[in-house]
């Protein structure tokens, strides 16, 4: 039952408190400060929003305490700032209380983290279905619901639901979520109910139950709201804006049971005509609804699930301690319930060969065990067949799971059957594998606790095994008495240990003569019972061949050899390109990467060979023709393999332009062409002059080159010839016949006379008179005199004829005589 206590909180609207599962107070807060259970300010519990002054005490739902999912020692405190704080109105902060601090009195471990801004004064919370809690607020700017998901990972960004219906410009009021967590109501002047998706956090389908009347001067304004415990009724408190009647507010009830919109709206009933102005209304843990009075008492609705006056409203029905009073709002709390995820596990019908069975829960980290017979131990012995179950919780709060394990048990008595087998004639050094008399059983357990179906033994002795067959509760026990007579015998064999794949291999049995039963295992699943078998391995690899010899199926010995089978490598070689010009190189490569290759011999078809295992071999040919290239691969065990391919080597054309030649200026042209006769079917010509004809005429000295290309590969050769200027002259344009030894004569310089067959030079004065004439290339030339008399300084005209080997050349011009 509710018990009044005295605290140190003094607030108008904002308050919230939290207790443990035994109902003992842990701490309480007004959103600005927090007090511990001793009514002292909690460690680090002052000024939670980190702002000067008390900024939450006049917020209608100004603070809220929510247990932190996944940590039973920690709690969130949310602080929502009041409208009077104009600058920070609607700012939402959160802090964290850790009850493990300060010797269990708790302390604030994280203070004043800003979560949101621009909100109204309304805030509540509701438990989700996945060990989470939804924090619900309303934006005053966008007029939208915001649902913050709080789980083991912290606080997620909000889920937005649009179009909150509210009256006028009110920011105060309250949000309340129904106990079924599928509906919520908002009292903010208007009274509106919504559907709530507990899994998605979405709010929609508004149902306006009542609105602020516009036809009266002082209408009732809805302030707080509460659902009945069975979700069938909705109660709402109001206040009045009339100054004369301020402090007067009626209490209304709406019947939600019909699920019909019009019926719900018309079901409005007046429960009390005056419960105070803007009072808070809350459902208590005893199923009653309480309403504050601003006095030292609370109004009580004793049966809120009933309609109308049957709800039994009692004014001032619950007294507080003398000197204390409830403020405008009762402590704010959300619709917080423990919602565990149920985990079920079930066993199939299981037969146990026992008189009893100890049952264990599937999750050992559990608590609060309750078996179907009411026992609370973790484990339970059962003595009869049947179905049993146990429910329990995970001991870790972060798991938030409730388990139910079901056991279907069949118990049978155990029956044992004994047999004994005597084994004699064993070889002294042999290893024996003994097998139970029934190999179609189960649960084999030998005397050494081994559980294989066969038992490896060596010394003389007694061995036994127990196992089940047919009925699970019928146990057989086989005993084996083993003796080892003298002497011991050995199994052995000879064979090649390195062979080529598919070759026939001979196995020679060299075992002691007492063995009369042989089993060969070739390491690949094949076997033989011949004494000296032949066998071919069709796959390369390493095979462990085993020979098991027996004497009368009792004495046995085993010999092993590993046979290495090399693969037959089928691969040729590649050459690129397959046609080249003489003198060019070609690359040969093979794809044989087997480790069994001993050597590779290349023969290139031109009497040259190369022995190497390297890849990408290059070879150049200086002969033309069709070359047969052979690769001979030598293997470790498999036969040598040869591969042959063809390379075509094409000849180069020959270019001969003759010896270097001479050319005179203004002489006859010189004809250049290839002087070498060739038998190529198709040739192309390219001169460095750009000409593509077989021959060209040149009239200037220089270097001339010809590239001849033959088909089909375009093999090409280039030849060149130098054509020099054979005869030419350098004629001065002035001379000074003053006897100083410099330029005293006029005569063409650098005259190559050895190739000149005719020469004539004449000099004329301005009147056309010949002042000098000569036909000799020897001598100094004109000395500036005519018949021994010095001629005056003037411009004279010269005329020169030269006939070199290529034809006549004529030179005309002026020369100045300077004195």
Secondary structure, DSSP 8 states (H G I E B T S, - for coil): -------S---SS--EEEE-TTS-EEEEE-SS-EEETTSSB-BT-S-TT-SSS--STT-TT-EEEEE-TT-TTEEEEEEE--TTSTTTTT-EEEEEEETTSGGGT-EEEEEEEEEE-SEEEEEEEEE-SSS-EEEEEEETTT--EEEEEEETTEE---EEE------TT----EEEE-TTSSEEEEESBSEEEEEE-TTT--EEEEEEEE---SSSSS-EEEEEEEE-TTSSEEEEEEEE--STTTT---EEEEE-TT--HHHHHHT-EEEES-S-TT--EEE-TTS-EEEE-SSSEEEEETTTTS-GGGG-EEEEEEE--TT----SS-----B-----EEEEEE---EEE-SS-EEE--S-SSEEEEEETTS---SSEEE-SSEEEEEEEEESSTTT-EEEEEEEEEEE---EEEEEEEEEEEE-TT--EEEE-S-SS-EEEEETTS--SSEEEE-SSEEEEEEEE-SSTTEEEEEEEEEEE-S------EE--SEEETT-EEE-EE---TT--EEEEE-SSS-EE--SS-EEE--S-EEEEEEEEEEETTTEEEEEEEEEEEE------EEEE-SEEETT-EEEEEE----TTEEEEEEE-SSS-EEE---SSEEEE-SS-EEEEEEEEEEESSS--EEEEEEEEEE--------S-EEE-TTS--EEEE--S----S-EEEEETTS--SSEEEE-S-EEEEEEEEETTTTEEEEEEEEEEE-S--B--SEE--SSSSSS-SB--BS--GGGEEEEEEEEE-TTS-EEEEE--SSS--B-SEETTEE--SEEEEEEEEEEETTEEEEEEEEEEE--
